[in-house]
């Protein structure tokens, strides 16, 4: 078990994952036709026999995610009770969007609505009805369902990692099922699966995306679109990603994501202003209403009474792709979401990105359909199907300042791929390092370079399609794991609810003769703003003697308790057999002084310390500085009483 060494390389994941990746890559390269045939047959079999299961799983995920966002569990924090978010809203949303599907919007924002318009699932091609169906279908594929998949994976991992101190890797999702066995070979297998899927998922996306970058550069600068030139682009993007990943999350990925979000909003606004503005606003309202009104119908529609391959090529493909990407995107989103409440998390990961995605698809998709339907630009429609990477740039060519708009688009695509590449490498590195991302630089560079090398090799050998199919096929076993993890999450959150109920319980404490001076001591401690030295002295003296007295009394009752004193504070913990143990700590915490404090404070300090109480679930935001030994003992006993009541509710 490597539980005590979270920053150390997990060789049980690193080496087998590397070997498996190389083996699959060699299989694809040495036997290209056999591998393509095998993976295509595998995907076809999955679509034929398990499409209902994909639809069921994604429907359950969406309902479950929405429920958590508005349930009694929504105030639970992804971290201790006293945790605060690591990133501002702007930085947080920018990073999760860049890693989630920012590049997909660039690639399919024009092409997919046009493809559904020209080859709709049920309407007559090229008609107004087809236009309406095209936008409703595009909204369906890129809306709530996709982000719900990412959200539930990220929420599960963030909860167990930050709330229960488990590794930030995929194995932690199985903790409710197998407990501490996640630290053994079972957990290693899950993380190896996640490494392989993430690496090939990012590499295949990089290989496909380079086609669009080269198309844009060809449009702007007549850049050659040969395979060698595209491999050169992969090398360049990988080098930029290595620089970004070496800079760390707080500089490289964060800054690039914020920069790209500014570009995305700017490009969106320009297309809205330069395009058919009023029509786009009307279409947004109408398409959103159509999407929401048919959400349940479309969610469960499998075309069971129709012979069509459409659903396998589109909806099931998308559900498989989002599920396959979920371990990578989920771990990354979890990493940047510490300190958020579940409600805040659901709104940020599910609702806000969905709204932006629908606005993006509406403005680009409806503008493209308008060019074909009302302005006769048939070439744009043809390119959407035959040469998807070029469709975006032909679309932008129809607007004023087309070269400028195309330049912004190319820059956005490059940055999106850089952020996907380095965030993917960071996630893989965490999977191979017990969930820790504070690892040696060579590990991050190894995986970043690995993504680039695999993408380049696959592009040269025309093996991208086969491994993309393999990645999507891997979504089937992951869907089963995810359903189990959701059951474990709700089970753990029920425990949280019992804990909250127990905290509301106020036991009746029999009072003896009250001390006439108690209220004076309490008032004096309330308006006092002590230094760290005084707080530490209080913890070492009153805190220590109080905890030792409680420990001694518990020992008389045959209950095992431990008192641990360090520079950080003092803790008393009580084991409860197989049940959750009790922990009560007093820690010195720094705070800014209120302005009125300086009126009676000769030292004129701007800060002071509080002796704050921390329970097992985090800080309780109240101070016991200046309390008497008896008062402190009573508070420990009171909290222990609440804990026992919590255990009673659990039975």
N, C-alpha and C positions, 0 to 999 in steps of 0.2 A: 504494500500500500504506500502510495506517495502523497498521502493526505497532508503530511506535515511539511512537504517541500513543494509548495505551489509554483515557485519560479523555476524549478528545474525541468530540463528537457525530459519529456516522457518517452523514453526509447521504445516502449511497448506500442506506442502509436506512431512515432516518427518513422522508424525504419520499415515496419510492415506497410504503412501507408505509401511511403516512397516506392517500395518494391511493387506494390499493387498498381500504382499509377504507371510505372515504367512498363509493367507487364501488359496492361490494357493498351497502352500507347503502342507497344511493339506489335501486339495482336492486330491493332487497327492498321498499322503501317505494312506489316509483312503479308497480312491476308486482307487486303482492303475490300475485296468483293465479298469474301466470306463474312467479315465482321459487319459490313453494311447490311448484308442479307440477314444475318443473325439478329442484329439489333432491330431492324425494321420488322422482322417477323415477331420479335418479342413485343414491340410496341403495338403491332396489329392485334396480337392475341390479347393484350391488356385492354385495348379499346373495345374489342369484341366481347370480352367476358367480364370486364371489371369497370366499364364506364359508369354503371349504376353506383358502384362503390365510390368512385371519385365524386360523383354528384352528391351522394349522401354525405360523404366526409366534409366536403366544402360547405354544404348547407348547414351541417351541425356546427362547424367552426364559426360561420357567420352569426348564427343565432347565439351561440355560447359567448362569443366576443361581445356582442351588443348587450347581452344579459349582464356580463361582468361590469361593463361600463356604467350601468345604472342600478346595480344591485347594492345590497348592504355592505358588500365587500369593496366597494369603489373607493373608500377612504383609506384602505390599506396601502401602506407605502412600499415601494420596491427598494427596500433597505430598512435600517432601523427607524424607529419612530422619529428620531431627531435628525434624520438625514435630509439634506437639501440637494436640489438638482446640481449636477456637475456643469451643465451648460445652459445658456440662455435659450429662450424659445426659438429665436431665429437660428442660432447655431445648431440646435437639436433638430429642428425640422429640416434644415438644409442638408445635414449629414444623412438623416434617415432617408430623405428623398433621393439624394445622389446615389446611395447604395442600393435603394429599393428598385426603382424602375425608371430613373431619369433618362437613361440611354434608350430604353424601349420607346419612350414618347418621341424621341427624335427619329427613330427608325420607322415607327409605325403610325405616327401622328397624322401623316398624309396618306400613307399607303393603305392602312387597314380599312378606314371608312370607304375609300374608293373601291377596294376589292369587294367589300360587302355590297356596295352600290351596284357594281357590275355583275357580281355573282351572288345575289342574296339567297338566304336559305329557303324563303318561301315566296317572296314578292316577285313581280316581273322585273327583269333586269333593266336598269337605266331609267326607271320611272320615279315619280315623286314618292310613291309608296316604298320603292326600293331605297330611296334616300332616307326616309324616316326609319326604316328597318335597319339600315346600315349604321346610323348613329346610335340607335337603341342597342344594337348588338355590340358595337364598340364600347359603349358605356358599360355594358354588362361584363365584358371580358376584362376591362381595366379598372373597374370600380370597387365596390365594397368587398367583394369576394376575395380579390387578390390581396388587398391590404389586410383583410381579416386573417388570412393565412400567415402573413408575416407577423401580424400583431400577436396572435396566440402563441406562436413559437417564441417570440421575443419576451412576451409577458411571463410565460412559464419559466424560461431560463433566468430572467431577471429576478423573479420572485424567489426561486430556490437558491440562487447564487447570493443575492444581496440581503435577503431576509433570513436565510438559513445557512449562510456561509458555505455553500457548496461550490465546486468548480464551475466557472462560466464556460462549460462545454456541453455538448448535446447529451452526454451521459446523465447529467443532473436531472433531465426530464424523466428519467426512469426511477428516480429515488423513491417516490411513493410506492413503486411496485416491488423493487428489490432491495431497498435500503442501502446499507453500506457496501453491498456487493458491487455498486457502481464503480468502486475503486479497484475492482479486479478485472479479469479478462473480459467479462461481459461489457463493462464500461469502455474498455479499450476497443472492442469490436465496433461499438456504436460510434466512437470518435474516428476510427479508421474509415468507416462508411461516410461520415460527415466530411472528412478531409478529402476523400476521393471525389465525392459529389461536388464539393465546393470548387476544387481545383479544376475539374473538367468543365463545370458550369461557367466559371469565369473565363477560362481559356477559350472555350467555344464561342462565348459571347464576344470576346476580344477579337477572335478571328473573323467573325461575321461583321462586327462593327468596323473593322479596318476597311472593309469593302465600301462602306458609306463614306468614311473619311477620304479614301482615295478618290471616290467619285466627286466629292466636294472640292478637293484640291485640283482635280482635273478640270472641273468647271471654272475655278477661279484662276488657276495658273497653268493649265494644260499639263498637270502632273501626270506621269505615265501610270496606267492602271495595271501594269504587269504584276505577276506574282512576286517577283523579286522586289519590286518597289513597295509592294504591300508588306512584305516581310521586313523591309527597312523601316516602315512606319511602326510595325509591332516593336521592333528593337528600340525605336525612339520613344514610344509611349512607355515601354517597360523601364527605360532609363529614368524618365521623369517620375514614374511610380516608385522606383527605388529611392530617389531623392526625397519624395514625399513620405514614404514609409520610414525612412531614416530620421525624418524630422519629428516623427511622433504624431499621435492622434490630435493633440491640442494645437499643433501648428499646421502640418501638411494637409491632412484630410479636412480638418475644420476650415481652414482658410480657403482651400480650393472649392469646398462645397458651398460656402457662403458666396464666393465669387461667381460660381456657376448659377446659383439661385438668382443673383442680381441679373445675370445675362438672360436667364430664362424668362423672368418677369418682364425685362425690357423687350425681348423678342416677341413675347406674347402681346404686349401692349402695342407694338408697332404693327403687327399683323391685324390686330383688332381695329386700329385706327385707319390703316391703309386699305383694309378690305371692306366688305359690305357690313358696316358696323351695326346698323339697326337690325338687319337680318340676323346677324350672329347673336344679338341679345335675345331676339324673339325665339330663335332656334334653341338657345340654351335653356330657356324656360320650358319650351315644349318638349325637348328631348329629355330633360331631367324628369319632368312629369311622367312621360311615357316609360322611362327607365324604372322609376319608383313604383308606378302603378302595376307594371308587369313583372316586378322583381320576383315574387313567389313563383309565378308561372314559369318564367325563364330559368329559375334556379333548378327546378325539378323536371324541365323538359328534356327528354332523351330521344325524341323523335321515334318512339317505340313502334308507332304504327306506320312509319314511312321508311322506305329503303333509301338511305342517304349516307354518304360518307362525310357530310359536312361537319357533323358534331365531333367526329373523331379528329378531323383536320383542324378544327378550331377550338371549340369549348373544352373538350377533354385534353387536347394538346396544351391549352393554356393552364388548365387546372394542374396538369402534371408538371408543367414548367414552373409555376409558382410554388408548388409543393417541393420540387427539386431544389429550388433556390432558397427555400425557407430556412434550412439550417444556417446557411451563410448569412443571409440578411437578418435572420432572427437573432443570431449571436451578436452581430454588429449593433443592431438596434438596442438589444439588451445592454450591451457595454456602455452605450451613451445615455441610458435612461435611468440610471441610479438616482434615487431620491424623488422620483415622480410618484404620485398616487396612481392607483389603477384607473380611476376616472380620467385623470389628466393624461395618462398614457394612452387610453383608448381613444380619447378625443384627438390626441396628437398624432397617433400612428394610423388610426382608421379613418376618422372623419375629415381632418384637414387635408391630408394627401389625396383622399378620394375627391374632394371638392376641387382641388387644384387640377387633378388629372382630368376630371370631366370638363373643366373649363378649357384646358389645353386641347383635348380631343375635339371639343365643340368648335373652337376657333379655327384650328388647322383643318379638321375633317370637313366641316361645313363649308369653309372657304374653298377647299379642293373640289368638293362635290358641286358647288356653285359654278366653278370654272368649267367643269365638264358638262353639267346639266343645262346651264343657262348661257354659257359663253362658248360652247362648242369646242373646248380644248380636249380633243379625243386622245392626243398623244400622252397627256398627263395620265389619263385613265389606263392607257396601255402600259405605261412604264410602271404603274403601281403593281401590276401583276408580273410583268416580264423582267423588270430591272428595278426592284424596290429601292436599292440604295440611292439611285439617281432621282427618284420621284420627288424627294424633298427639295432638291435644288432646282428642278424644273418648275416646281410650285413657286418657289421664292423668286424665280425669274419673271413671274407675272406681275410683280409689285415694283413700285419705284425703289430706287437704291438697292437693286437686287444683289449687286456684288457685296455691298455692305452687309445686307441681311445674311447672305451665304457665308460671309466671313465669320459673323457671329455664330452661325449654326455649326460651322466646322470647329471653331474654338470650343463651343459647348460640348460637342461630341468627344473631342480629345480629352477635355477635362473630366467629363463623365466617365470615360474609360479609364483614365488615370485613377480617379477616386474608387471605381469598382475594383480595379486591379490591386491597389494598395490596401483597401479595406478587406478585400478577399484574402490577401496575403496575411494581414493582421489576424483575421479570424482563424485561418489555417494554423498560424503560429500559436495562437491561444489553445487550439485543440490539441496541439502537440506539446503544450507546456502547462498542463493542468489548469487551463483557463486564465493564466496570467499573461498580460501583454507587455510586462516590463522584462523583456528577454534580451539576450545578446543580439547585436545588430546583424550578425551573420545569418541568424535564423530567419529574420524578416526578409533579408536580401535573398536568401536561398529560395523562399517560397515565391517572392515577387518575380525573380528571374525565372523560376519554374513555370509560372503562368505564361510568361512571354515565350519561353522556349517551346512549350507544348502548343501554344497558338500558332507559332511560326511553322513548326513541323507539320501540324495538321493542315495548315493552309497549303504547304508545298505538296503534301501527299493526298490532298483532297479527302481528308478523313474527318472533317469537322462534322458533317451531317451524321455520320455513324455514332460519334461520341455524344452528339447532342441528343440523339435518340436514346442512347444508353442512359444519359443523365435523367431524361424524362421518365424512363422505365423505372429508375430507382425511386421515383415518387411513391410507388405502390407500397413497398414495405414501410416507408417512412410515414405514410398516411395511417397505417395500423399503429405504429409507435406513437404518433401524435394523438390519436384518440385515447390511448391508454394514459398518456401524459395529461390530457385534459381532465380525465377522471381523477388522477392524482392531485391535480391543481385544485379542483373544487373540494376535494377531501381535505386538503391542507387549509384552504380558505375557511372551511367550516370550523376548523380548529381556531383560526384567527377570530371568528365571530364569537365562539365560546369564551375566548380570552377577553374580548372586549366586554362581553356581558359580565364576566367575573370582575372586571375593573369597575363596573358600575355598582357592584354589590358593596354595600357599606355595613360591615358587621357592627353589632351593638357592643360597645366596650364599656364594661362596668367601671365607673369612676369612684375612686376613694375620696378622701378629703382633699379638696383642691388646695393648691398652694397659692396664697394671696399674691405672691410676687410673680407668678407665671406670666401673667399678661404683660407686665413691665418688661420681662426678658424677651418675650415674643416681639413686642413693639420695637425694642432696641435693635433686635436682629434684622427686622424688616427694613429699617432705614440705614442699615450699616452697609458699607461698600468696601469690603476687606481686600487686602493684597493676597497674592498667591501664597506668600509665606504663612499668613494667618490661616488661610483655608487649609493648607497642607498640615499645619500644626493641629488644627481641629480634627482633620481626618486621622492623623497619627495617634491622637490622644483619645478624644471622645468616640470617634468612629471605631477605632481599634478595640477599645474597652467594651463598647456596646456589642460589637459583633462577636467578640470572644465570650461575652456573657450569654448571648443567644446560643452560640455553639455549645457551650457547656450545658445549658439547660436542655437542648435537643439531645445531647449525648445521654443525659439522664433518662430521656424518653426512648432511648435506643434508636435514634435517628442520626444518620451520618451527615455531618456538615463540615465544610472546609472554609477557612478564612485565608485569603491571599492578599498580601499587601505589596504593592510595587510603587514605583515613582509616579505611575499614572493614577493611582488611587487605591481603594480597598474594596474587596468583594467578598461577600459570604454566599456560598452556594450549597444547596441541599439536594441530594440525590433522592429520587422518588421511584427507585426500582426501574421497571420498564416504562413508566410514565415520564412525561417531560419534567425535568428538574427545575428547581427554583434558583434564581440568581438575583441578588440585590447588591448594587455597587454604588459607591460615592466617589465621584470624580470631580477634580477642579476644572472649571470651565471659564474661559476668558470672555468678558463682555464689555461693551462700551458703557461708560457711566451716563446716566441721565443728566440733563443740564442742572436740575435743581440740586443735585448731589454736591456740586462744587460750592454751594452757598455755605455749607457747614463743614467743608472738607479742606483742611489747611494744606494738605499735600498737593491739591489741585491735579490729581491724577486723572487721566482721561479714560482709564480702564479699571476694571475690578474683576474679582473672581467669585464664582458661586460654587458651593459644594452641592452639585446636582446629583439626583438619584437616577440610576440607570437600572432597568430590569432586563430580563433576557431578550425582550423584543425591542429594546432601545431606550433612549433618554425619555424621562417623564416630565421634564421641563419644570421641576420644582426644586427648591433649594432647602437644605437642612442646616445650613451654617448657623451656629449659635444655639442650636437645639441642645437641651439637656440630654444626659445619657438616658434617662427614663423615657423622654419623648422620642428619641431616636430608636430605642428598643421597641417602643410601641408601634412605630411606623414600620419597622421590619416585620414585626409580628402581624400587623394589619395587612401588609402586602403578601405575606406568606399565607394568611387566612384567605385572601382573594385567590391566590394561586391554587389552594386546595379546593376552593369552590369551583374554579375553572376545571380542575381534574374531575370533580363531581359531575359537572355538566357534560363532560366528555363520555361518561359511562352510559 
